[in-house]
Amino acid sequence: MVEKKSGEGLIGRAIDLAGLAEYQAGAVVSREVINKKTGTVTIFSFDEGEGLSEHIAPFDAMVVILDGEAEITIEGKPNRVKAGQFIIMPGGRPHALKAIKRFKMLLIMIRS
């Protein structure tokens, strides 16, 4: 995974959100927009066929699909999520993501 850190230079101006994590062949790209002790906001781009293997996060996370289509599996149940849709992945439960088509997503995690 290619990761870009910090939201420096993003505060106080209009930004093209989807443009913060460009697609790269065979890769998952992420860019942290906000990182506070209360939560994080990160944008990701996934090339077709790429994904994140099943894992568990301690907090609920909201995924907003900005472009493309993903399969997001929560506790073994697959969900197809397309541009303009969102899904909440509950904390403490296994989930995984896979690009049906290349896609971009905004991940919002609140730590409370």
Jmol script that loads the backbone (N, CA, C; Angstrom):
load data "model"
ATOM      1  N   MET A   1       0.854  -1.175   0.000  1.00  0.00           N
ATOM      2  CA  MET A   1       0.000   0.000   0.000  1.00  0.00           C
ATOM      3  C   MET A   1       0.894   1.230   0.000  1.00  0.00           C
ATOM      4  N   VAL A   2       0.537   2.195  -0.815  1.00  0.00           N
ATOM      5  CA  VAL A   2       1.237   3.467  -0.882  1.00  0.00           C
ATOM      6  C   VAL A   2       0.511   4.428   0.054  1.00  0.00           C
ATOM      7  N   GLU A   3       1.230   5.015   0.999  1.00  0.00           N
ATOM      8  CA  GLU A   3       0.580   5.862   1.989  1.00  0.00           C
ATOM      9  C   GLU A   3       1.199   7.253   1.997  1.00  0.00           C
ATOM     10  N   LYS A   4       0.329   8.258   1.979  1.00  0.00           N
ATOM     11  CA  LYS A   4       0.773   9.646   2.105  1.00  0.00           C
ATOM     12  C   LYS A   4       0.241  10.149   3.429  1.00  0.00           C
ATOM     13  N   LYS A   5       1.039  10.825   4.186  1.00  0.00           N
ATOM     14  CA  LYS A   5       0.677  11.247   5.532  1.00  0.00           C
ATOM     15  C   LYS A   5       0.139  12.659   5.586  1.00  0.00           C
ATOM     16  N   SER A   6      -0.642  12.915   6.620  1.00  0.00           N
ATOM     17  CA  SER A   6      -1.029  14.237   7.086  1.00  0.00           C
ATOM     18  C   SER A   6      -1.917  15.034   6.141  1.00  0.00           C
ATOM     19  N   GLY A   7      -2.687  15.918   6.735  1.00  0.00           N
ATOM     20  CA  GLY A   7      -3.570  16.792   5.986  1.00  0.00           C
ATOM     21  C   GLY A   7      -2.980  18.170   5.785  1.00  0.00           C
ATOM     22  N   GLU A   8      -1.664  18.290   5.939  1.00  0.00           N
ATOM     23  CA  GLU A   8      -1.030  19.594   5.764  1.00  0.00           C
ATOM     24  C   GLU A   8      -1.394  20.203   4.424  1.00  0.00           C
ATOM     25  N   GLY A   9      -1.665  21.483   4.422  1.00  0.00           N
ATOM     26  CA  GLY A   9      -1.986  22.199   3.202  1.00  0.00           C
ATOM     27  C   GLY A   9      -3.429  22.049   2.759  1.00  0.00           C
ATOM     28  N   LEU A  10      -4.233  21.313   3.525  1.00  0.00           N
ATOM     29  CA  LEU A  10      -5.617  21.072   3.133  1.00  0.00           C
ATOM     30  C   LEU A  10      -6.608  21.965   3.889  1.00  0.00           C
ATOM     31  N   ILE A  11      -6.167  22.560   4.959  1.00  0.00           N
ATOM     32  CA  ILE A  11      -7.068  23.313   5.837  1.00  0.00           C
ATOM     33  C   ILE A  11      -7.379  24.688   5.256  1.00  0.00           C
ATOM     34  N   GLY A  12      -8.671  25.040   5.293  1.00  0.00           N
ATOM     35  CA  GLY A  12      -9.102  26.378   4.923  1.00  0.00           C
ATOM     36  C   GLY A  12      -9.230  26.632   3.434  1.00  0.00           C
ATOM     37  N   ARG A  13      -9.285  25.563   2.628  1.00  0.00           N
ATOM     38  CA  ARG A  13      -9.469  25.769   1.189  1.00  0.00           C
ATOM     39  C   ARG A  13     -10.252  24.601   0.600  1.00  0.00           C
ATOM     40  N   ALA A  14     -10.944  24.864  -0.499  1.00  0.00           N
ATOM     41  CA  ALA A  14     -11.726  23.833  -1.177  1.00  0.00           C
ATOM     42  C   ALA A  14     -10.786  22.862  -1.891  1.00  0.00           C
ATOM     43  N   ILE A  15     -11.066  21.572  -1.736  1.00  0.00           N
ATOM     44  CA  ILE A  15     -10.195  20.525  -2.284  1.00  0.00           C
ATOM     45  C   ILE A  15     -11.055  19.516  -3.050  1.00  0.00           C
ATOM     46  N   ASP A  16     -10.540  19.007  -4.153  1.00  0.00           N
ATOM     47  CA  ASP A  16     -11.171  17.898  -4.864  1.00  0.00           C
ATOM     48  C   ASP A  16     -10.820  16.626  -4.103  1.00  0.00           C
ATOM     49  N   LEU A  17     -11.768  16.136  -3.318  1.00  0.00           N
ATOM     50  CA  LEU A  17     -11.534  15.009  -2.422  1.00  0.00           C
ATOM     51  C   LEU A  17     -11.022  13.777  -3.158  1.00  0.00           C
ATOM     52  N   ALA A  18     -11.679  13.385  -4.233  1.00  0.00           N
ATOM     53  CA  ALA A  18     -11.284  12.178  -4.963  1.00  0.00           C
ATOM     54  C   ALA A  18      -9.878  12.287  -5.545  1.00  0.00           C
ATOM     55  N   GLY A  19      -9.406  13.505  -5.780  1.00  0.00           N
ATOM     56  CA  GLY A  19      -8.077  13.711  -6.340  1.00  0.00           C
ATOM     57  C   GLY A  19      -6.947  13.542  -5.340  1.00  0.00           C
ATOM     58  N   LEU A  20      -7.266  13.346  -4.077  1.00  0.00           N
ATOM     59  CA  LEU A  20      -6.216  13.223  -3.055  1.00  0.00           C
ATOM     60  C   LEU A  20      -5.516  11.864  -3.058  1.00  0.00           C
ATOM     61  N   ALA A  21      -6.131  10.865  -3.680  1.00  0.00           N
ATOM     62  CA  ALA A  21      -5.502   9.542  -3.769  1.00  0.00           C
ATOM     63  C   ALA A  21      -5.716   9.025  -5.191  1.00  0.00           C
ATOM     64  N   GLU A  22      -4.750   9.250  -6.046  1.00  0.00           N
ATOM     65  CA  GLU A  22      -4.868   8.846  -7.448  1.00  0.00           C
ATOM     66  C   GLU A  22      -4.711   7.335  -7.575  1.00  0.00           C
ATOM     67  N   TYR A  23      -5.326   6.763  -8.596  1.00  0.00           N
ATOM     68  CA  TYR A  23      -5.184   5.338  -8.860  1.00  0.00           C
ATOM     69  C   TYR A  23      -3.757   5.024  -9.285  1.00  0.00           C
ATOM     70  N   GLN A  24      -3.266   3.862  -8.819  1.00  0.00           N
ATOM     71  CA  GLN A  24      -1.981   3.340  -9.274  1.00  0.00           C
ATOM     72  C   GLN A  24      -2.178   1.875  -9.611  1.00  0.00           C
ATOM     73  N   ALA A  25      -1.626   1.437 -10.719  1.00  0.00           N
ATOM     74  CA  ALA A  25      -1.785   0.058 -11.176  1.00  0.00           C
ATOM     75  C   ALA A  25      -1.329  -0.928 -10.107  1.00  0.00           C
ATOM     76  N   GLY A  26      -2.201  -1.900  -9.801  1.00  0.00           N
ATOM     77  CA  GLY A  26      -1.858  -2.962  -8.861  1.00  0.00           C
ATOM     78  C   GLY A  26      -1.646  -2.519  -7.440  1.00  0.00           C
ATOM     79  N   ALA A  27      -2.231  -1.370  -7.051  1.00  0.00           N
ATOM     80  CA  ALA A  27      -1.930  -0.828  -5.722  1.00  0.00           C
ATOM     81  C   ALA A  27      -3.165  -0.294  -5.014  1.00  0.00           C
ATOM     82  N   VAL A  28      -2.995  -0.167  -3.711  1.00  0.00           N
ATOM     83  CA  VAL A  28      -3.926   0.561  -2.856  1.00  0.00           C
ATOM     84  C   VAL A  28      -3.174   1.798  -2.398  1.00  0.00           C
ATOM     85  N   VAL A  29      -3.767   2.965  -2.595  1.00  0.00           N
ATOM     86  CA  VAL A  29      -3.142   4.231  -2.209  1.00  0.00           C
ATOM     87  C   VAL A  29      -3.996   4.863  -1.119  1.00  0.00           C
ATOM     88  N   SER A  30      -3.361   5.402  -0.084  1.00  0.00           N
ATOM     89  CA  SER A  30      -4.119   6.080   0.966  1.00  0.00           C
ATOM     90  C   SER A  30      -3.485   7.427   1.287  1.00  0.00           C
ATOM     91  N   ARG A  31      -4.341   8.336   1.718  1.00  0.00           N
ATOM     92  CA  ARG A  31      -3.875   9.650   2.166  1.00  0.00           C
ATOM     93  C   ARG A  31      -4.694  10.071   3.377  1.00  0.00           C
ATOM     94  N   GLU A  32      -4.005  10.287   4.456  1.00  0.00           N
ATOM     95  CA  GLU A  32      -4.638  10.733   5.684  1.00  0.00           C
ATOM     96  C   GLU A  32      -5.022  12.196   5.536  1.00  0.00           C
ATOM     97  N   VAL A  33      -6.272  12.507   5.822  1.00  0.00           N
ATOM     98  CA  VAL A  33      -6.758  13.875   5.720  1.00  0.00           C
ATOM     99  C   VAL A  33      -6.793  14.509   7.108  1.00  0.00           C
ATOM    100  N   ILE A  34      -7.277  13.750   8.091  1.00  0.00           N
ATOM    101  CA  ILE A  34      -7.329  14.211   9.483  1.00  0.00           C
ATOM    102  C   ILE A  34      -6.900  13.054  10.377  1.00  0.00           C
ATOM    103  N   ASN A  35      -6.050  13.359  11.353  1.00  0.00           N
ATOM    104  CA  ASN A  35      -5.664  12.363  12.352  1.00  0.00           C
ATOM    105  C   ASN A  35      -5.652  13.050  13.715  1.00  0.00           C
ATOM    106  N   LYS A  36      -6.681  12.779  14.486  1.00  0.00           N
ATOM    107  CA  LYS A  36      -6.816  13.332  15.834  1.00  0.00           C
ATOM    108  C   LYS A  36      -7.033  12.182  16.804  1.00  0.00           C
ATOM    109  N   LYS A  37      -6.853  12.420  18.086  1.00  0.00           N
ATOM    110  CA  LYS A  37      -7.078  11.327  19.034  1.00  0.00           C
ATOM    111  C   LYS A  37      -8.543  10.899  19.053  1.00  0.00           C
ATOM    112  N   THR A  38      -9.438  11.749  18.592  1.00  0.00           N
ATOM    113  CA  THR A  38     -10.863  11.420  18.558  1.00  0.00           C
ATOM    114  C   THR A  38     -11.283  10.683  17.284  1.00  0.00           C
ATOM    115  N   GLY A  39     -10.422  10.664  16.269  1.00  0.00           N
ATOM    116  CA  GLY A  39     -10.767   9.942  15.052  1.00  0.00           C
ATOM    117  C   GLY A  39      -9.898  10.310  13.874  1.00  0.00           C
ATOM    118  N   THR A  40     -10.122   9.591  12.769  1.00  0.00           N
ATOM    119  CA  THR A  40      -9.351   9.815  11.552  1.00  0.00           C
ATOM    120  C   THR A  40     -10.270   9.889  10.341  1.00  0.00           C
ATOM    121  N   VAL A  41      -9.794  10.583   9.320  1.00  0.00           N
ATOM    122  CA  VAL A  41     -10.438  10.626   8.017  1.00  0.00           C
ATOM    123  C   VAL A  41      -9.331  10.342   7.003  1.00  0.00           C
ATOM    124  N   THR A  42      -9.555   9.306   6.187  1.00  0.00           N
ATOM    125  CA  THR A  42      -8.545   8.884   5.224  1.00  0.00           C
ATOM    126  C   THR A  42      -9.223   8.617   3.886  1.00  0.00           C
ATOM    127  N   ILE A  43      -8.575   9.001   2.805  1.00  0.00           N
ATOM    128  CA  ILE A  43      -9.081   8.675   1.470  1.00  0.00           C
ATOM    129  C   ILE A  43      -8.197   7.576   0.895  1.00  0.00           C
ATOM    130  N   PHE A  44      -8.831   6.628   0.221  1.00  0.00           N
ATOM    131  CA  PHE A  44      -8.140   5.497  -0.386  1.00  0.00           C
ATOM    132  C   PHE A  44      -8.526   5.381  -1.852  1.00  0.00           C
ATOM    133  N   SER A  45      -7.613   4.845  -2.659  1.00  0.00           N
ATOM    134  CA  SER A  45      -7.954   4.386  -4.008  1.00  0.00           C
ATOM    135  C   SER A  45      -7.446   2.953  -4.129  1.00  0.00           C
ATOM    136  N   PHE A  46      -8.261   2.104  -4.750  1.00  0.00           N
ATOM    137  CA  PHE A  46      -7.957   0.691  -4.939  1.00  0.00           C
ATOM    138  C   PHE A  46      -8.015   0.387  -6.427  1.00  0.00           C
ATOM    139  N   ASP A  47      -6.962  -0.196  -6.974  1.00  0.00           N
ATOM    140  CA  ASP A  47      -7.025  -0.657  -8.353  1.00  0.00           C
ATOM    141  C   ASP A  47      -7.921  -1.897  -8.395  1.00  0.00           C
ATOM    142  N   GLU A  48      -8.500  -2.185  -9.549  1.00  0.00           N
ATOM    143  CA  GLU A  48      -9.385  -3.333  -9.700  1.00  0.00           C
ATOM    144  C   GLU A  48      -8.705  -4.608  -9.200  1.00  0.00           C
ATOM    145  N   GLY A  49      -9.428  -5.377  -8.375  1.00  0.00           N
ATOM    146  CA  GLY A  49      -8.907  -6.623  -7.827  1.00  0.00           C
ATOM    147  C   GLY A  49      -8.125  -6.470  -6.538  1.00  0.00           C
ATOM    148  N   GLU A  50      -7.745  -5.255  -6.195  1.00  0.00           N
ATOM    149  CA  GLU A  50      -7.002  -5.019  -4.956  1.00  0.00           C
ATOM    150  C   GLU A  50      -7.977  -4.949  -3.778  1.00  0.00           C
ATOM    151  N   GLY A  51      -7.467  -5.081  -2.567  1.00  0.00           N
ATOM    152  CA  GLY A  51      -8.342  -5.011  -1.410  1.00  0.00           C
ATOM    153  C   GLY A  51      -7.579  -5.005  -0.106  1.00  0.00           C
ATOM    154  N   LEU A  52      -8.331  -5.124   0.965  1.00  0.00           N
ATOM    155  CA  LEU A  52      -7.783  -5.262   2.309  1.00  0.00           C
ATOM    156  C   LEU A  52      -8.336  -6.564   2.867  1.00  0.00           C
ATOM    157  N   SER A  53      -7.463  -7.432   3.347  1.00  0.00           N
ATOM    158  CA  SER A  53      -7.889  -8.721   3.862  1.00  0.00           C
ATOM    159  C   SER A  53      -8.706  -8.546   5.140  1.00  0.00           C
ATOM    160  N   GLU A  54      -9.388  -9.603   5.507  1.00  0.00           N
ATOM    161  CA  GLU A  54     -10.262  -9.536   6.687  1.00  0.00           C
ATOM    162  C   GLU A  54      -9.473  -9.117   7.926  1.00  0.00           C
ATOM    163  N   HIS A  55     -10.036  -8.178   8.651  1.00  0.00           N
ATOM    164  CA  HIS A  55      -9.424  -7.685   9.873  1.00  0.00           C
ATOM    165  C   HIS A  55     -10.523  -7.151  10.786  1.00  0.00           C
ATOM    166  N   ILE A  56     -10.135  -6.802  12.003  1.00  0.00           N
ATOM    167  CA  ILE A  56     -11.070  -6.241  12.984  1.00  0.00           C
ATOM    168  C   ILE A  56     -10.508  -4.910  13.457  1.00  0.00           C
ATOM    169  N   ALA A  57     -11.353  -3.892  13.466  1.00  0.00           N
ATOM    170  CA  ALA A  57     -10.980  -2.578  14.005  1.00  0.00           C
ATOM    171  C   ALA A  57     -11.771  -2.375  15.299  1.00  0.00           C
ATOM    172  N   PRO A  58     -11.205  -1.653  16.249  1.00  0.00           N
ATOM    173  CA  PRO A  58     -11.886  -1.503  17.534  1.00  0.00           C
ATOM    174  C   PRO A  58     -13.075  -0.543  17.521  1.00  0.00           C
ATOM    175  N   PHE A  59     -13.196   0.269  16.471  1.00  0.00           N
ATOM    176  CA  PHE A  59     -14.242   1.293  16.431  1.00  0.00           C
ATOM    177  C   PHE A  59     -15.058   1.174  15.152  1.00  0.00           C
ATOM    178  N   ASP A  60     -16.287   1.703  15.190  1.00  0.00           N
ATOM    179  CA  ASP A  60     -17.094   1.774  13.976  1.00  0.00           C
ATOM    180  C   ASP A  60     -16.368   2.631  12.944  1.00  0.00           C
ATOM    181  N   ALA A  61     -16.555   2.267  11.676  1.00  0.00           N
ATOM    182  CA  ALA A  61     -15.967   3.049  10.585  1.00  0.00           C
ATOM    183  C   ALA A  61     -17.003   3.200   9.487  1.00  0.00           C
ATOM    184  N   MET A  62     -17.126   4.417   8.968  1.00  0.00           N
ATOM    185  CA  MET A  62     -18.042   4.688   7.868  1.00  0.00           C
ATOM    186  C   MET A  62     -17.229   4.801   6.589  1.00  0.00           C
ATOM    187  N   VAL A  63     -17.645   4.047   5.567  1.00  0.00           N
ATOM    188  CA  VAL A  63     -16.997   4.084   4.259  1.00  0.00           C
ATOM    189  C   VAL A  63     -17.961   4.734   3.277  1.00  0.00           C
ATOM    190  N   VAL A  64     -17.497   5.789   2.608  1.00  0.00           N
ATOM    191  CA  VAL A  64     -18.271   6.462   1.567  1.00  0.00           C
ATOM    192  C   VAL A  64     -17.562   6.198   0.246  1.00  0.00           C
ATOM    193  N   ILE A  65     -18.258   5.561  -0.698  1.00  0.00           N
ATOM    194  CA  ILE A  65     -17.654   5.270  -1.998  1.00  0.00           C
ATOM    195  C   ILE A  65     -17.788   6.519  -2.875  1.00  0.00           C
ATOM    196  N   LEU A  66     -16.644   7.023  -3.342  1.00  0.00           N
ATOM    197  CA  LEU A  66     -16.602   8.244  -4.152  1.00  0.00           C
ATOM    198  C   LEU A  66     -16.622   7.938  -5.642  1.00  0.00           C
ATOM    199  N   ASP A  67     -16.077   6.772  -6.024  1.00  0.00           N
ATOM    200  CA  ASP A  67     -15.940   6.405  -7.433  1.00  0.00           C
ATOM    201  C   ASP A  67     -15.833   4.890  -7.505  1.00  0.00           C
ATOM    202  N   GLY A  68     -16.424   4.274  -8.508  1.00  0.00           N
ATOM    203  CA  GLY A  68     -16.266   2.850  -8.723  1.00  0.00           C
ATOM    204  C   GLY A  68     -17.198   1.991  -7.893  1.00  0.00           C
ATOM    205  N   GLU A  69     -16.746   0.755  -7.619  1.00  0.00           N
ATOM    206  CA  GLU A  69     -17.590  -0.218  -6.923  1.00  0.00           C
ATOM    207  C   GLU A  69     -16.727  -1.171  -6.103  1.00  0.00           C
ATOM    208  N   ALA A  70     -17.172  -1.443  -4.880  1.00  0.00           N
ATOM    209  CA  ALA A  70     -16.437  -2.323  -3.973  1.00  0.00           C
ATOM    210  C   ALA A  70     -17.347  -3.397  -3.420  1.00  0.00           C
ATOM    211  N   GLU A  71     -16.719  -4.510  -3.017  1.00  0.00           N
ATOM    212  CA  GLU A  71     -17.415  -5.502  -2.215  1.00  0.00           C
ATOM    213  C   GLU A  71     -16.852  -5.375  -0.807  1.00  0.00           C
ATOM    214  N   ILE A  72     -17.717  -5.050   0.132  1.00  0.00           N
ATOM    215  CA  ILE A  72     -17.315  -4.906   1.526  1.00  0.00           C
ATOM    216  C   ILE A  72     -18.026  -6.012   2.301  1.00  0.00           C
ATOM    217  N   THR A  73     -17.223  -6.904   2.857  1.00  0.00           N
ATOM    218  CA  THR A  73     -17.747  -8.058   3.575  1.00  0.00           C
ATOM    219  C   THR A  73     -17.673  -7.786   5.068  1.00  0.00           C
ATOM    220  N   ILE A  74     -18.804  -7.948   5.741  1.00  0.00           N
ATOM    221  CA  ILE A  74     -18.880  -7.757   7.191  1.00  0.00           C
ATOM    222  C   ILE A  74     -19.402  -9.051   7.797  1.00  0.00           C
ATOM    223  N   GLU A  75     -18.599  -9.663   8.648  1.00  0.00           N
ATOM    224  CA  GLU A  75     -18.944 -10.937   9.282  1.00  0.00           C
ATOM    225  C   GLU A  75     -19.403 -11.974   8.249  1.00  0.00           C
ATOM    226  N   GLY A  76     -18.669 -12.062   7.141  1.00  0.00           N
ATOM    227  CA  GLY A  76     -18.946 -13.049   6.116  1.00  0.00           C
ATOM    228  C   GLY A  76     -20.041 -12.675   5.132  1.00  0.00           C
ATOM    229  N   LYS A  77     -20.743 -11.561   5.345  1.00  0.00           N
ATOM    230  CA  LYS A  77     -21.828 -11.152   4.447  1.00  0.00           C
ATOM    231  C   LYS A  77     -21.308 -10.100   3.468  1.00  0.00           C
ATOM    232  N   PRO A  78     -21.292 -10.427   2.147  1.00  0.00           N
ATOM    233  CA  PRO A  78     -20.805  -9.454   1.168  1.00  0.00           C
ATOM    234  C   PRO A  78     -21.844  -8.375   0.861  1.00  0.00           C
ATOM    235  N   ASN A  79     -21.372  -7.151   0.686  1.00  0.00           N
ATOM    236  CA  ASN A  79     -22.206  -5.999   0.324  1.00  0.00           C
ATOM    237  C   ASN A  79     -21.555  -5.296  -0.852  1.00  0.00           C
ATOM    238  N   ARG A  80     -22.305  -5.111  -1.940  1.00  0.00           N
ATOM    239  CA  ARG A  80     -21.797  -4.314  -3.062  1.00  0.00           C
ATOM    240  C   ARG A  80     -22.144  -2.866  -2.785  1.00  0.00           C
ATOM    241  N   VAL A  81     -21.132  -2.028  -2.823  1.00  0.00           N
ATOM    242  CA  VAL A  81     -21.311  -0.614  -2.515  1.00  0.00           C
ATOM    243  C   VAL A  81     -20.744   0.182  -3.692  1.00  0.00           C
ATOM    244  N   LYS A  82     -21.559   1.101  -4.230  1.00  0.00           N
ATOM    245  CA  LYS A  82     -21.196   1.860  -5.428  1.00  0.00           C
ATOM    246  C   LYS A  82     -21.030   3.338  -5.103  1.00  0.00           C
ATOM    247  N   ALA A  83     -20.478   4.062  -6.063  1.00  0.00           N
ATOM    248  CA  ALA A  83     -20.287   5.512  -5.925  1.00  0.00           C
ATOM    249  C   ALA A  83     -21.574   6.169  -5.455  1.00  0.00           C
ATOM    250  N   GLY A  84     -21.447   7.026  -4.444  1.00  0.00           N
ATOM    251  CA  GLY A  84     -22.596   7.729  -3.884  1.00  0.00           C
ATOM    252  C   GLY A  84     -23.241   6.999  -2.723  1.00  0.00           C
ATOM    253  N   GLN A  85     -22.802   5.778  -2.437  1.00  0.00           N
ATOM    254  CA  GLN A  85     -23.353   5.009  -1.324  1.00  0.00           C
ATOM    255  C   GLN A  85     -22.341   4.932  -0.186  1.00  0.00           C
ATOM    256  N   PHE A  86     -22.863   4.588   1.007  1.00  0.00           N
ATOM    257  CA  PHE A  86     -21.962   4.369   2.137  1.00  0.00           C
ATOM    258  C   PHE A  86     -22.409   3.154   2.924  1.00  0.00           C
ATOM    259  N   ILE A  87     -21.497   2.663   3.761  1.00  0.00           N
ATOM    260  CA  ILE A  87     -21.780   1.544   4.654  1.00  0.00           C
ATOM    261  C   ILE A  87     -21.015   1.779   5.944  1.00  0.00           C
ATOM    262  N   ILE A  88     -21.586   1.336   7.046  1.00  0.00           N
ATOM    263  CA  ILE A  88     -20.914   1.438   8.341  1.00  0.00           C
ATOM    264  C   ILE A  88     -20.425   0.045   8.726  1.00  0.00           C
ATOM    265  N   MET A  89     -19.134  -0.058   8.977  1.00  0.00           N
ATOM    266  CA  MET A  89     -18.532  -1.306   9.418  1.00  0.00           C
ATOM    267  C   MET A  89     -18.437  -1.241  10.936  1.00  0.00           C
ATOM    268  N   PRO A  90     -19.126  -2.126  11.644  1.00  0.00           N
ATOM    269  CA  PRO A  90     -19.144  -2.045  13.106  1.00  0.00           C
ATOM    270  C   PRO A  90     -17.810  -2.468  13.730  1.00  0.00           C
ATOM    271  N   GLY A  91     -17.426  -1.748  14.764  1.00  0.00           N
ATOM    272  CA  GLY A  91     -16.202  -2.074  15.485  1.00  0.00           C
ATOM    273  C   GLY A  91     -16.298  -3.451  16.125  1.00  0.00           C
ATOM    274  N   GLY A  92     -15.165  -4.126  16.219  1.00  0.00           N
ATOM    275  CA  GLY A  92     -15.106  -5.419  16.879  1.00  0.00           C
ATOM    276  C   GLY A  92     -15.619  -6.579  16.041  1.00  0.00           C
ATOM    277  N   ARG A  93     -15.958  -6.325  14.784  1.00  0.00           N
ATOM    278  CA  ARG A  93     -16.466  -7.388  13.909  1.00  0.00           C
ATOM    279  C   ARG A  93     -15.585  -7.479  12.663  1.00  0.00           C
ATOM    280  N   PRO A  94     -15.321  -8.699  12.181  1.00  0.00           N
ATOM    281  CA  PRO A  94     -14.432  -8.848  11.028  1.00  0.00           C
ATOM    282  C   PRO A  94     -15.039  -8.266   9.749  1.00  0.00           C
ATOM    283  N   HIS A  95     -14.183  -7.614   8.978  1.00  0.00           N
ATOM    284  CA  HIS A  95     -14.603  -7.046   7.697  1.00  0.00           C
ATOM    285  C   HIS A  95     -13.418  -7.052   6.723  1.00  0.00           C
ATOM    286  N   ALA A  96     -13.753  -6.995   5.429  1.00  0.00           N
ATOM    287  CA  ALA A  96     -12.741  -6.976   4.364  1.00  0.00           C
ATOM    288  C   ALA A  96     -13.286  -6.151   3.209  1.00  0.00           C
ATOM    289  N   LEU A  97     -12.389  -5.654   2.355  1.00  0.00           N
ATOM    290  CA  LEU A  97     -12.787  -4.852   1.197  1.00  0.00           C
ATOM    291  C   LEU A  97     -12.077  -5.370  -0.037  1.00  0.00           C
ATOM    292  N   LYS A  98     -12.799  -5.354  -1.183  1.00  0.00           N
ATOM    293  CA  LYS A  98     -12.195  -5.748  -2.456  1.00  0.00           C
ATOM    294  C   LYS A  98     -12.788  -4.902  -3.567  1.00  0.00           C
ATOM    295  N   ALA A  99     -11.936  -4.490  -4.498  1.00  0.00           N
ATOM    296  CA  ALA A  99     -12.376  -3.667  -5.628  1.00  0.00           C
ATOM    297  C   ALA A  99     -12.999  -4.548  -6.707  1.00  0.00           C
ATOM    298  N   ILE A 100     -14.320  -4.422  -6.903  1.00  0.00           N
ATOM    299  CA  ILE A 100     -15.000  -5.069  -8.017  1.00  0.00           C
ATOM    300  C   ILE A 100     -14.562  -4.347  -9.298  1.00  0.00           C
ATOM    301  N   LYS A 101     -14.638  -3.024  -9.253  1.00  0.00           N
ATOM    302  CA  LYS A 101     -14.048  -2.118 -10.239  1.00  0.00           C
ATOM    303  C   LYS A 101     -13.121  -1.244  -9.406  1.00  0.00           C
ATOM    304  N   ARG A 102     -12.162  -0.616 -10.020  1.00  0.00           N
ATOM    305  CA  ARG A 102     -11.324   0.267  -9.210  1.00  0.00           C
ATOM    306  C   ARG A 102     -12.242   1.282  -8.530  1.00  0.00           C
ATOM    307  N   PHE A 103     -11.892   1.630  -7.284  1.00  0.00           N
ATOM    308  CA  PHE A 103     -12.762   2.536  -6.544  1.00  0.00           C
ATOM    309  C   PHE A 103     -11.961   3.415  -5.599  1.00  0.00           C
ATOM    310  N   LYS A 104     -12.610   4.510  -5.222  1.00  0.00           N
ATOM    311  CA  LYS A 104     -12.071   5.410  -4.215  1.00  0.00           C
ATOM    312  C   LYS A 104     -13.075   5.500  -3.083  1.00  0.00           C
ATOM    313  N   MET A 105     -12.549   5.605  -1.870  1.00  0.00           N
ATOM    314  CA  MET A 105     -13.437   5.689  -0.715  1.00  0.00           C
ATOM    315  C   MET A 105     -12.888   6.661   0.306  1.00  0.00           C
ATOM    316  N   LEU A 106     -13.807   7.202   1.064  1.00  0.00           N
ATOM    317  CA  LEU A 106     -13.483   8.031   2.219  1.00  0.00           C
ATOM    318  C   LEU A 106     -13.786   7.180   3.433  1.00  0.00           C
ATOM    319  N   LEU A 107     -12.820   7.002   4.319  1.00  0.00           N
ATOM    320  CA  LEU A 107     -12.989   6.226   5.539  1.00  0.00           C
ATOM    321  C   LEU A 107     -12.992   7.185   6.722  1.00  0.00           C
ATOM    322  N   ILE A 108     -14.077   7.149   7.478  1.00  0.00           N
ATOM    323  CA  ILE A 108     -14.213   8.005   8.656  1.00  0.00           C
ATOM    324  C   ILE A 108     -14.318   7.101   9.876  1.00  0.00           C
ATOM    325  N   MET A 109     -13.347   7.217  10.778  1.00  0.00           N
ATOM    326  CA  MET A 109     -13.353   6.409  11.994  1.00  0.00           C
ATOM    327  C   MET A 109     -13.386   7.331  13.205  1.00  0.00           C
ATOM    328  N   ILE A 110     -14.372   7.109  14.043  1.00  0.00           N
ATOM    329  CA  ILE A 110     -14.517   7.895  15.277  1.00  0.00           C
ATOM    330  C   ILE A 110     -14.121   7.007  16.441  1.00  0.00           C
ATOM    331  N   ARG A 111     -13.172   7.458  17.218  1.00  0.00           N
ATOM    332  CA  ARG A 111     -12.670   6.666  18.352  1.00  0.00           C
ATOM    333  C   ARG A 111     -13.407   7.053  19.627  1.00  0.00           C
ATOM    334  N   SER A 112     -14.528   6.442  19.869  1.00  0.00           N
ATOM    335  CA  SER A 112     -15.244   6.682  21.136  1.00  0.00           C
ATOM    336  C   SER A 112     -16.200   5.556  21.402  1.00  0.00           C
TER     337      SER A 112
END
end "model"
wireframe off; spacefill off
backbone 0.3
color backbone group
